[in-house]
Amino acid sequence: MKYIVTGGAGFIGSHITEELIRDRHEVVIYDNLLSGKPENISHLLPGENAAFIPGSVLDLPGLKQAFQGADCIFHEAAIVSVPRSVADPAETHDVNLSGTLNVLLAARDCGVKKVIFASSAALYGNNPVLPKQESMTPDLLSPYAVSKLAGEYYCSVFSRLYGVRCTALRYFNVFGPRQDPSSPYSGVITKIITSCLGHHPIVIYGDGRQTRDFVYVRDVVRANLQAMKSDQDGVYNIACGLRIDLNELASTIMELTGITVPVVFESPRPGDVRDSLADITRAKEAFGYSPEYTLRSGLEETIGWFKLHPR
């Protein structure tokens, strides 16, 4: 099989690429490297089954050329930051929404039968009802959330009108190796781990009692591959189905690293969600998704990776 991974040099995209190559599929990594990192894929290239095409999802002709002969597209390319979308909504609209439309157009025109779209739990916003279910009315707090919901709608329309089967996976808080702690928009787990390992204070935006449903990146990869093999389309939560507050998270990471550092609390950031917890029943029933990693086992692997790759 031939697969395309847009954003394939990014955090999640590189893990999807790696697993597809391990399964001996032909993979094209399509990435403009603005947020993706060459070092995330350097161990895969040059490879018998891997190719890299530098390109933007805003380049429709480039996408059409790259998608020739592809069986499925894993669409991971995006501006993934809520704060960045608040600061520059036009950029987020262009990359996340116009870019997604371009990916779907190229898939349609090249006869690709399946697209797996990376959506987000951000579109649930601060709806107080827990756990979050796919049928809930969105509560959009940021341009990022708007772009992901609109992308889901485009996926639904292309499934109905053009025969491109689209599955949207609503990622909750993904963490793991290769997540870039140097970015101001990196995930909180990566920042806490690197703060501890560097003996720097941990910064938490808010009071630390906000909760998150964290999911290890290897479980997210499995969800993508299961969705690809399934004949189901639609929208699915991808998470652990458990939540932890950030104060407890910081304490757990300090315990696992054996390093205690101060915790500094700063003002909450615009667009941040207060509480998050997923109902993952729908993904379990549709394509057998069930997380294999606990938060603790995922943290142990992630801490081990950052010890070997200090930042």
C-alpha positions as CSV (number, residue, x, y, z in Angstrom):
1,M,0.0,0.0,0.0
2,K,1.1,3.6,-0.6
3,Y,0.4,6.2,2.1
4,I,0.9,10.0,2.3
5,V,1.5,11.6,5.7
6,T,1.1,15.4,5.5
7,G,3.0,16.9,8.4
8,G,5.0,13.7,8.4
9,A,8.1,15.3,10.0
10,G,6.1,16.6,12.9
11,F,5.5,15.1,16.3
12,I,2.5,12.8,15.6
13,G,3.1,12.5,11.9
14,S,6.6,11.1,12.3
15,H,5.4,8.4,14.6
16,I,2.7,7.4,12.1
17,T,5.3,7.4,9.3
18,E,7.6,5.3,11.4
19,E,4.9,2.7,12.1
20,L,3.8,2.5,8.4
21,I,7.4,1.9,7.3
22,R,7.8,-0.7,10.0
23,D,4.8,-2.5,8.4
24,R,6.6,-2.3,5.1
25,H,4.2,0.1,3.4
26,E,5.4,2.7,0.9
27,V,5.2,6.1,2.6
28,V,5.5,9.7,1.3
29,I,6.3,12.3,3.9
30,Y,4.9,15.7,2.8
31,D,6.0,18.5,5.0
32,N,7.2,22.1,4.6
33,L,9.4,21.8,7.8
34,L,8.1,25.0,9.3
35,S,7.2,23.1,12.5
36,G,8.3,19.6,11.5
37,K,11.9,18.6,12.2
38,P,14.3,16.9,9.9
39,E,15.7,14.9,12.8
40,N,12.3,13.3,13.4
41,I,12.6,11.5,10.1
42,S,16.3,11.3,9.5
43,H,16.5,7.7,10.7
44,L,13.9,6.8,8.0
45,L,15.6,8.4,5.1
46,P,16.9,7.5,2.6
47,G,14.8,4.3,2.7
48,E,13.5,1.7,0.4
49,N,9.9,2.4,1.4
50,A,10.2,6.1,2.3
51,A,10.3,9.3,0.4
52,F,10.3,13.0,1.5
53,I,8.6,15.7,-0.5
54,P,9.1,19.3,0.8
55,G,5.8,21.0,0.3
56,S,2.9,23.0,1.8
57,V,-0.8,22.0,2.0
58,L,-1.5,25.4,0.4
59,D,0.1,24.2,-2.8
60,L,-2.8,22.3,-4.5
61,P,-0.8,21.3,-7.6
62,G,2.0,20.0,-5.4
63,L,-0.5,17.9,-3.4
64,K,-1.9,16.4,-6.5
65,Q,1.5,15.4,-7.8
66,A,2.4,13.9,-4.4
67,F,-0.9,12.0,-4.1
68,Q,-0.7,10.1,-7.3
69,G,-1.3,6.4,-6.7
70,A,-1.9,6.8,-3.0
71,D,-4.3,4.5,-1.1
72,C,-4.8,6.7,2.0
73,I,-3.9,10.1,3.3
74,F,-3.0,10.7,6.9
75,H,-3.6,14.5,7.2
76,E,-1.6,15.7,10.2
77,A,-0.3,19.0,8.8
78,A,-1.7,22.0,10.8
79,I,-1.0,25.0,13.0
80,V,-1.6,23.1,16.2
81,S,-1.5,25.9,18.8
82,V,-4.5,27.5,20.4
83,P,-2.6,30.6,21.6
84,R,-1.0,31.0,18.2
85,S,-4.5,30.8,16.6
86,V,-5.7,33.5,18.9
87,A,-2.7,35.7,18.0
88,D,-3.0,35.1,14.3
89,P,-6.4,33.7,13.2
90,A,-5.7,34.3,9.5
91,E,-2.7,32.0,9.5
92,T,-4.6,29.3,11.3
93,H,-7.5,29.6,8.8
94,D,-5.2,29.4,5.8
95,V,-3.2,26.3,6.9
96,N,-5.8,24.4,8.9
97,L,-8.9,25.0,6.8
98,S,-7.8,26.0,3.3
99,G,-5.0,23.4,3.6
100,T,-7.5,20.7,4.6
101,L,-9.8,21.6,1.7
102,N,-6.8,21.3,-0.6
103,V,-5.9,17.9,0.8
104,L,-9.5,16.7,0.2
105,L,-9.6,18.2,-3.3
106,A,-6.3,16.5,-4.2
107,A,-7.5,13.2,-2.7
108,R,-10.7,13.4,-4.8
109,D,-8.9,14.3,-8.0
110,C,-6.3,11.6,-7.6
111,G,-8.8,8.8,-6.7
112,V,-7.6,8.4,-3.1
113,K,-10.3,6.4,-1.3
114,K,-9.5,7.2,2.4
115,V,-8.4,10.3,4.4
116,I,-7.7,10.2,8.1
117,F,-8.0,13.8,9.4
118,A,-6.4,14.9,12.7
119,S,-9.1,16.9,14.5
120,S,-9.0,18.1,18.1
121,A,-10.9,17.9,21.4
122,A,-10.4,21.7,21.5
123,L,-13.8,22.1,19.8
124,Y,-15.6,20.8,23.0
125,G,-14.4,24.0,24.7
126,N,-15.7,24.6,28.3
127,N,-18.9,22.7,28.0
128,P,-19.2,21.5,31.6
129,V,-20.6,18.1,30.7
130,L,-18.1,15.2,31.2
131,P,-17.1,13.0,29.6
132,K,-17.1,14.6,26.2
133,Q,-19.1,12.7,23.5
134,E,-18.9,13.2,19.8
135,S,-22.6,14.2,19.7
136,M,-22.2,17.2,22.0
137,T,-22.7,20.7,20.6
138,P,-19.3,22.3,20.1
139,D,-18.2,25.2,22.3
140,L,-15.6,27.0,20.2
141,L,-13.1,29.1,22.2
142,S,-10.4,29.7,19.6
143,P,-9.8,30.1,15.9
144,Y,-7.9,26.7,16.1
145,A,-11.1,25.0,17.3
146,V,-13.1,26.7,14.5
147,S,-10.7,25.4,11.9
148,K,-10.8,21.8,13.2
149,L,-14.6,21.8,13.3
150,A,-14.9,23.2,9.8
151,G,-12.4,20.6,8.6
152,E,-14.6,17.9,10.0
153,Y,-17.5,19.3,8.1
154,Y,-15.5,19.4,4.9
155,C,-14.6,15.7,5.5
156,S,-18.2,14.8,6.0
157,V,-19.3,16.5,2.7
158,F,-16.5,14.9,0.7
159,S,-17.5,11.5,2.1
160,R,-21.1,12.1,1.0
161,L,-20.5,13.8,-2.4
162,Y,-17.2,12.5,-3.8
163,G,-16.6,9.0,-2.5
164,V,-13.5,10.0,-0.4
165,R,-14.1,8.1,2.9
166,C,-13.0,10.5,5.7
167,T,-12.5,9.7,9.3
168,A,-11.9,12.5,11.8
169,L,-10.0,11.6,15.0
170,R,-10.5,14.1,17.8
171,Y,-7.2,13.9,19.6
172,F,-7.2,14.9,23.3
173,N,-3.8,15.8,24.9
174,V,-1.2,13.8,23.1
175,F,2.3,13.4,24.5
176,G,5.4,11.4,23.9
177,P,8.9,11.3,22.4
178,R,9.8,14.0,19.8
179,Q,7.4,16.6,21.1
180,D,9.3,19.8,20.9
181,P,9.7,21.5,24.3
182,S,11.4,24.5,22.8
183,S,8.2,25.6,21.1
184,P,6.1,28.0,23.2
185,Y,3.1,26.0,22.1
186,S,4.4,22.6,23.2
187,G,2.3,20.2,25.3
188,V,2.4,20.7,29.1
189,I,3.8,17.2,29.7
190,T,6.9,17.9,27.6
191,K,7.4,21.2,29.2
192,I,7.2,19.8,32.7
193,I,9.5,16.9,31.9
194,T,12.2,19.2,30.4
195,S,11.8,21.6,33.3
196,C,12.4,18.9,35.8
197,L,15.4,17.4,33.9
198,G,16.9,20.9,33.5
199,H,16.2,21.7,37.2
200,H,14.1,24.7,36.2
201,P,10.8,25.8,37.7
202,I,7.6,24.3,36.3
203,V,5.2,26.9,34.9
204,I,1.5,26.2,35.0
205,Y,-1.0,28.6,33.5
206,G,-3.9,28.9,35.9
207,D,-4.3,27.3,39.3
208,G,-3.3,23.8,38.3
209,R,-6.6,22.3,39.2
210,Q,-7.6,22.2,35.5
211,T,-7.9,18.6,34.2
212,R,-6.7,16.9,31.0
213,D,-7.2,13.5,29.4
214,F,-3.7,12.6,28.2
215,V,-3.0,10.0,25.5
216,Y,0.3,8.5,24.6
217,V,1.4,9.1,21.0
218,R,1.8,5.3,20.3
219,D,-1.9,4.8,21.1
220,V,-2.8,7.7,18.8
221,V,-0.8,5.9,16.0
222,R,-2.7,2.7,16.6
223,A,-5.9,4.6,16.4
224,N,-4.9,6.0,13.0
225,L,-4.0,2.6,11.6
226,Q,-7.2,1.0,13.0
227,A,-9.3,3.8,11.4
228,M,-7.4,3.4,8.1
229,K,-8.2,-0.3,8.0
230,S,-11.9,0.2,9.0
231,D,-14.8,0.9,6.6
232,Q,-16.2,3.3,9.2
233,D,-16.1,7.1,8.6
234,G,-17.3,9.9,10.9
235,V,-15.8,11.5,14.0
236,Y,-14.2,9.7,17.0
237,N,-12.6,10.7,20.2
238,I,-9.0,9.4,20.7
239,A,-7.9,9.6,24.4
240,C,-7.4,7.4,27.4
241,G,-10.8,8.1,29.0
242,L,-9.2,9.2,32.3
243,R,-8.2,12.7,33.6
244,I,-5.7,14.2,35.9
245,D,-5.2,17.8,37.1
246,L,-2.0,19.6,36.3
247,N,-0.8,19.8,39.9
248,E,-1.0,16.0,40.3
249,L,0.7,15.7,36.9
250,A,3.6,17.8,38.0
251,S,4.0,15.8,41.2
252,T,3.9,12.5,39.3
253,I,6.6,13.7,36.8
254,M,8.8,15.0,39.7
255,E,8.4,11.5,41.3
256,L,9.3,9.7,38.2
257,T,12.4,11.9,37.4
258,G,13.5,12.0,41.0
259,I,13.9,15.7,40.7
260,T,11.9,18.3,42.7
261,V,11.6,21.8,41.3
262,P,9.4,24.8,42.2
263,V,6.0,25.2,40.6
264,V,5.1,28.7,39.3
265,F,1.5,29.7,38.5
266,E,0.8,32.3,35.9
267,S,-2.4,33.7,34.4
268,P,-4.6,31.4,32.3
269,R,-4.1,31.8,28.5
270,P,-6.9,32.8,26.3
271,G,-8.7,29.9,24.7
272,D,-7.5,27.3,27.2
273,V,-10.0,24.7,28.3
274,R,-10.7,24.2,32.0
275,D,-11.6,20.5,32.1
276,S,-11.3,17.6,29.6
277,L,-12.3,14.0,29.7
278,A,-13.2,11.8,26.7
279,D,-15.8,9.1,26.2
280,I,-13.9,6.7,23.8
281,T,-16.8,4.2,23.4
282,R,-17.5,5.1,19.8
283,A,-14.0,4.5,18.6
284,K,-13.9,1.2,20.5
285,E,-17.1,0.0,18.9
286,A,-16.2,1.3,15.4
287,F,-12.7,0.0,14.9
288,G,-11.5,-1.6,18.2
289,Y,-9.6,1.3,19.6
290,S,-8.5,0.9,23.2
291,P,-5.4,2.5,24.8
292,E,-2.6,0.2,25.7
293,Y,-0.6,2.8,27.7
294,T,-1.5,4.2,31.0
295,L,-0.5,7.8,31.8
296,R,2.3,6.5,34.0
297,S,3.8,4.0,31.5
298,G,3.6,6.7,28.8
299,L,5.4,9.1,31.1
300,E,8.1,6.6,31.9
301,E,8.9,6.1,28.1
302,T,8.7,9.8,27.4
303,I,11.0,10.7,30.3
304,G,13.5,8.0,29.2
305,W,13.5,9.4,25.7
306,F,14.2,13.0,26.9
307,K,17.0,11.7,29.1
308,L,18.7,10.3,26.0
309,H,17.9,13.4,24.0
310,P,18.4,16.4,26.3
311,R,17.0,19.7,25.2
